[in-house]
Amino acid sequence: MKKNINRKNIVDQTKKILSKILKIKFEKINDKISIDTEASWNSLNQIEIIFDLEKTFKIKFKESEYSQMTSLENILGILEKYK
């Protein structure tokens, strides 16, 4: 991950990815969004989210992290490890 990226940028970029893939407005994405609260967040979209995050932040997640990436909060927590 780029060293000079701050938390706000990480949050905004992640929300943009979720907005694009889940087809919901950026403004409607809150901190509690998850696979359990958003109907359009299905297994196929989950894979797309992971791939877009890896491409955007130039990282490669561990396979063991994939199943944990089911909410914005969890995704941000995992991304923090790669700073």
Long-range contacts (C-beta under 8 A, 24 or more apart in sequence): 1-57, 1-58, 1-59, 1-79, 1-82, 1-83, 2-57, 2-58, 3-83, 5-57, 5-83, 10-57, 10-76, 10-79, 10-80, 11-76, 13-56, 13-57, 14-53, 14-72, 14-75, 14-76, 14-79, 15-72, 17-49, 17-52, 17-53, 17-56, 18-49, 18-72, 20-52, 21-45, 21-48, 21-49, 21-52, 29-72, 30-72, 31-72, 31-73, 32-71, 32-72, 32-73, 33-71, 33-72, 34-70, 34-71, 34-72, 34-73, 34-74, 35-70, 35-71, 36-70, 36-71, 41-70, 46-70, 49-75, 53-79, 57-82
